[in-house]
Amino acid sequence: MLQSNLWIIIKDNKILLCMKKRWFWVWKWNSAWWKLDSCETIEQCMVRELKEETNLDAKESDLKKVWVLHFDFIDKQDWNQDVSIFMINEFSWEPIETEEMIPKWFNIDEIPYSEMWEDDIYWLPRIINWEEVEYKFNFENWKIKNFKKIK
């Protein structure tokens, strides 16, 4: 099972979403996420990847782990993963497009759910409201087969 991490950045009633330009969820809006390298802590990974993928600088102490999602891919089991979700409230610089991502600020009430993974509509609104979230999603052929709310 892979361990992945995802960050949520909200500022002035806007959320920063990124369009992935390659690999796993290409051409979908989402928060950036990444897999942990074995030689670094989750916090070190998040700070490094945030800088590499969006040009934002953050400190490990500014990360708040608050949510967990579990994803199982029935037809691609090597993609199964547990995802830790962190909130970041303090950062410097403005996001810029990188080789990996196109970052963009969206008003909270204009999140483009139709251009995102179909699971986002279930958990993202709850995260924005700071509710406790833990879900398990099962995907088959890139679609949700079923899901269960754990918290």
N, C-alpha and C positions, 0 to 999 in steps of 0.2 A: 504494500500500500504506500503510495507516494504521500509525502507531507508537503503541502503547498501553503502559500500565504497570500493574502489579499489585503489591500488597504482601501479605506474609505476616507476621502477628504471632503469635508464640507466647510464652506466659508461664505459668509454673507448670504445665506439661504440658497447657495448654489453647491452643486456636487461636481467634482472633477471625474469625468469618465474618459477612458482612452479607447481608441479604435486600434485594435491589434492589426499590424500590417503583414504578419506571417505566422505560420504554424497553427497552434491549437484552435483558437477561436478567431481566426482571421476575419476581418471586416465586420466585426460585431463590437458594439459599445459595451464596455464593462469597466470595472476597476482593474488596474494591472495586478497580475498575480504571477508568482514564480515559485520554483522549487528550491528547496534549501540545499546548499552545498554542504557536504559533510564536515568541512573545516571551519564553519562559522555558526554563530548563534542565529536564531530566528531574527532577533533585532538587528544584528549586523547585516544579515541578508537583506532585510527590508530597507534599511538606510542605503545600502549600496545600490540595490535595484531601483529604488525610487529615483536616485540621482541618474543612473544609467538610462532609465526609460522615460523620464519626464524632465530632467534637469532640476528637480526640487531637492533642496537640502533639508534634512530633518535630523534630529538627534534621537538616539535610542531611547532616551528618557521621555520623549514626546509620544511614543507609541503606546497605545492602550489596547491590549487584546481583550476583546469582549464577546466574540461570537465564533461559532464553529459550524461548518457545513460538511457533509459527507456525500461523496459522489461515487456511484458505482456504474460502470459502463458494461452492460451485459455482453455486448459484442466486441469490446475492446478492453479487456480486464486489466491490461497493463496501464491504463489511464485511471484506474480507481484511485481516489485520493481523499484525504481529510484536509480540509482547508481551514486554517485559522484566519480570522478576520480582525484586522486592527483599525482603530480610528486614529487619525493624525489631525491634530488641531493646530499645531505650530510648525511652520516651515518657512523657508526663504526662497526668493526668486519666483519667477513666473514659469509655468510649465512651457516646454517647447517641444515641437515634433522631433522625434528621434528616428533612428533606423527601424526601431521596433514598434513605436506607438505614435498615434496622433492624439494628444490630450485636448480636451475641450470642456469648458465650464457649461453646465446646464442648470437652469432654474429647477429647484426641487419639484415644482409642479409641472415641469415639462420634460421629465426623464423619458427618453425614447425606448420604452420597453419593447416595442415591436421590432427594434433593431438590436436587441440583446438576446442572450440565452433565455429560453422560456422559463427557467427556474427563477430568474431575477425578480419577477413580479411578485413572487411569494415572500422572499426574504428581505429584499432591499427596502421596501416601505417600512417594515418593522424596525430595521436597523436605523433608518433615518429618524424614527421616533424613539430610539434608544431602548427598544424592548429587547428582552432576552431572546436569543434566536439559536436554535440548533435544529437542523433539518437533515434528513437522509433522502437523497434523490437517486432513483434508478433510471438510467437512460438506456434506450435501445434504438439503434438507427438514428442517433442524434436527437431523439425526442424523449420527453419524460414518459416513462412507462408507468411509474407510480412514485409517490413520495410520502414521507411521514414526518410530521412535525414532532420533534422530540421535546422542545421547550417552546 
